[in-house]
Amino acid sequence: MFQPGNDPDCKQVPTDFTMKTAAPIGKRPVLVNAGDTWGLTSTGWRKCDQILGCEPPTDHCAEAWVAQVEFSAEAEHPYRWAGNGWMSFASAKGGGCGEILAAEPAFPTHLCQNLTPPS
């Protein structure tokens, strides 16, 4: 996708384009603009995850996904699945469930009721 500058009159528009290579790409990922990596899937090309690459596990509870949460997790930050990765949605600066339930009333209280304030 071509991404124009921040000018409100410049709209983002998906487009197809021809790309010529010296040899077949096969299933190798393609790096665009030294930042975005794209991989070939059964439904076509799609943008790869920055951390998990072009073939992330389909099970969002797989070790590779959980490891990303554990890497940056702190006990007072609950996480939920956000479509393409785990995301912190609240904090418990005061301990307990108050701040978490204010952000997500359906959060199970047994998971936060004994949280102590961070030290």
C-alpha positions in Angstrom: 0.0 0.0 0.0 1.3 3.4 -0.9 1.3 5.6 2.2 1.3 9.4 1.5 2.3 12.0 4.0 0.0 13.4 6.6 -1.7 15.8 4.3 -5.5 15.3 4.8 -6.1 15.7 1.1 -3.8 12.7 0.3 -5.8 9.5 0.8 -4.3 6.0 1.3 -5.2 3.8 -1.7 -4.4 0.1 -2.1 -3.0 -0.7 -5.5 -1.4 -3.6 -7.4 2.0 -3.1 -8.9 4.4 -5.2 -10.9 7.7 -6.0 -9.3 10.6 -7.4 -11.4 13.3 -9.6 -9.7 16.4 -11.2 -11.0 15.2 -14.6 -9.8 11.9 -16.1 -8.5 11.0 -15.0 -5.0 9.4 -18.3 -4.1 8.3 -18.3 -0.4 11.0 -15.9 0.7 9.8 -12.8 2.6 10.0 -9.4 0.8 11.4 -6.4 2.7 9.8 -3.1 1.5 11.3 0.3 2.3 13.7 -1.2 4.8 11.0 -1.6 7.3 7.9 -3.7 6.3 8.3 -7.4 5.6 5.7 -9.2 3.5 5.3 -12.9 3.2 3.4 -15.1 0.8 0.5 -17.0 2.3 -2.2 -19.3 0.8 -4.4 -16.2 0.2 -1.7 -13.9 -1.2 0.9 -11.5 0.3 0.4 -10.1 3.8 2.4 -8.0 6.1 4.5 -10.0 8.6 4.5 -9.4 12.3 7.5 -7.4 13.5 8.4 -9.8 16.3 7.0 -13.2 15.2 7.8 -13.0 11.5 5.7 -14.1 8.6 4.4 -17.4 10.1 3.2 -16.6 13.7 1.5 -19.5 15.5 -2.2 -19.7 14.9 -2.8 -20.5 18.6 -2.6 -17.2 20.4 -1.7 -19.0 23.6 1.3 -20.6 21.9 4.7 -20.1 23.7 5.9 -17.6 21.1 2.9 -15.3 21.7 3.0 -15.7 25.5 6.8 -15.0 25.5 6.1 -11.6 24.0 3.8 -10.7 26.8 6.1 -12.1 29.5 9.0 -10.1 28.0 7.3 -6.8 28.9 4.8 -7.9 31.5 4.6 -6.7 35.0 2.2 -8.2 37.5 0.0 -5.1 37.7 -0.8 -5.0 34.0 -3.5 -7.4 32.7 -3.4 -8.3 29.0 -6.0 -9.3 26.4 -5.8 -10.4 22.8 -6.0 -7.3 20.5 -6.4 -8.9 17.0 -2.7 -9.2 16.2 -1.0 -9.5 19.6 -1.4 -9.3 23.3 -2.0 -5.8 24.7 -2.1 -4.3 28.2 -5.5 -2.7 28.8 -5.3 -1.4 32.3 -3.0 -1.0 35.3 -3.4 -1.6 39.0 -1.3 1.2 40.5 -3.3 1.0 43.7 -3.5 -2.8 43.8 -6.7 -4.9 43.7 -9.3 -4.7 41.0 -10.6 -1.2 41.0 -8.6 0.3 38.1 -8.8 -2.9 36.1 -12.6 -3.3 36.4 -13.0 0.4 35.5 -11.3 -0.3 32.2 -12.8 -3.8 31.7 -15.9 -4.6 33.9 -16.0 -8.2 32.7 -12.5 -9.0 33.9 -12.6 -12.0 36.4 -12.1 -10.5 39.9 -10.4 -13.7 41.1 -7.4 -12.7 38.9 -6.9 -9.3 40.4 -8.4 -9.2 43.9 -5.1 -10.1 45.6 -2.9 -7.8 43.6 -0.7 -5.6 45.8 0.3 -2.1 44.7 3.6 -2.1 42.7 6.6 -1.4 44.9 
